[in-house]
């Protein structure tokens, strides 16, 4: 099948590249053409607009920064999409956004799948990210080979809207774990321990987490560069807190973590990297969390 991919940020570029490596024909578009240049060099076709993508491919995948942008692009592409085309939305949206946009697409004769992912951009480049499709099973089955090209673990979460909930849950946990990781590393540093050894000991302990192994290493390097911003984290925490209200679940740790991210945005700006919540503690205590031998970015 010939896929169109619109939105070539960190995640989009990685996933579009995996489709190419798996032998799919891919046409790409982004407002910033320079983001597409590595994909074009690898064999992707370039389109001059989102509409041009949609008119030339079998199915369209989008990976965009906000629900408002997703709706804008959807309304641009619907009039020119081929009969029987699917729209696969990989952006992180709220459940209500997913259901509302699915109705817009359905009115134009286009079926939607939501496809949030989790695990980090470094895994997306390796084709090893976890994929969480939501929507009709026959549509999930139709695109399964594409999902396998982009990720190595795939969980069909149920009807549309289901995946947006689990995606928010996984991100909420990651942000809470990151706050805990920063505090743990600071305890080790102020307690006089070798931070590198402490990191390895935690990684081999019952206190380990995926976040400790990945973002914890970037904190010790000092780059904090996980390719995920404070603004994006605050968006996802907002979704989580909204679900807490809707479902009647008190989210005490998520609420506290949200305030930490608000403080980090005030200190470093919304474009700063998500792990820089640890830098708040470093700045407060005048104590850095550097250790040799840790990477600036994850491979």
Secondary structure, DSSP 8 states (H G I E B T S, - for coil): -EEEEE--SHHHHHHHHHHHHTT-EEEEE-SSGGGGHHHHHTT-EE-SSHHHHHHHSSEEEE--SSHHHHHHHHHHHHTT--TT-EEEE-S---HHHHHHHHHHHHHTT-EEEEEEEES-HHHHHTT-EEEEEES-HHHHHHTHHHHHHHEEEE----STTHHHHHHHHHHHHHHHHHHHHHHHHHHHHHTT--HHHHHHHHHTSTT--HHHHHHHHHHHHT----S-BHHHHHHHHHHHHHHHHHHT---HHHHHHHHHHHHHHHHH-TTSBGGGHHHHHHHHHT-----TT--SS--
